[in-house]
Amino acid sequence: MKSFKRLGTCSVGLPLLADDVIEFHAARILLLFNYCGVNGRIDGLTKMAKLDFFARYPEFYDVARRAEKMNGVVSEQSDNLPYKPVEAAMVRHHYGPWDKRYYHILALLEAKQLITITMYRNSYRFCLTTEGKLRAKTLAEKPSFAPIVERLREIKSIFGSKSGSALKNLIYRLFDEEVSQRPIGEMIRP
């Protein structure tokens, strides 16, 4: 009888986690551009990553939303929310929460002609193509994506007009211990 070799630290027979599937992350980023951007456009890696942080960490999003509500930003969402698990963990990077897969995800989306990436004012500008907008619409119609679409709409209404630097500063101020004080490269946990 042949024995099965292990690939890395995962056995071939173990279930595949959504966090390990690059297409899962690409779908979320497509939805992020569609629902948090302006006509499918987000300016800057920092802004994209910080909006994605709020999408991936519902508990941190709720704290930030409440802080903005106290600062006069209106939110229609209830304050009595149940605990929600982290969608996919991020690590502490030089400018706050980051996912090293972003470069792979963005390259994949650009190669599939779902986004364009251009330079704009010393930063990257990410725009959904017509096909990208259609794919985002198709994803949004699937019941499994309904919770993330709802959260992205809320995130845009509260944080969509802020710059990437303003979002980074907000995250550092509100989550000093969880993010700012965490060593670079270490996973962020609520």
Stockholm file with secondary structure:
# STOCKHOLM 1.0

chainA/1-190         MKSFKRLGTCSVGLPLLADDVIEFHAARILLLFNYCGVNGRIDGLTKMAKLDFFARYPEFYDVARRAEKMNGVVSEQSDNLPYKPVEAAMVRHHYGPWDKRYYHILALLEAKQLITITMYRNSYRFCLTTEGKLRAKTLAEKPSFAPIVERLREIKSIFGSKSGSALKNLIYRLFDEEVSQRPIGEMIRP
#=GR chainA/1-190 SS CCCCCCBTTBCTTSCCCGGGCHHHHHHHHHHHHHHHSBTTEEECHHHHHHHHHHHHCHHHHHHHHHHHHHTTCCCCSCSCCCCCCCSSCCEEETTEEECTTHHHHHHHHHHTTSEEEEEETTEEEEEECHHHHHHHHHHHTSGGGHHHHHHHHHHHHHHTTSCHHHHHHHHHHHTIIIIITSCTTCBCCC
#=GC SS_cons         CCCCCCBTTBCTTSCCCGGGCHHHHHHHHHHHHHHHSBTTEEECHHHHHHHHHHHHCHHHHHHHHHHHHHTTCCCCSCSCCCCCCCSSCCEEETTEEECTTHHHHHHHHHHTTSEEEEEETTEEEEEECHHHHHHHHHHHTSGGGHHHHHHHHHHHHHHTTSCHHHHHHHHHHHTIIIIITSCTTCBCCC
//
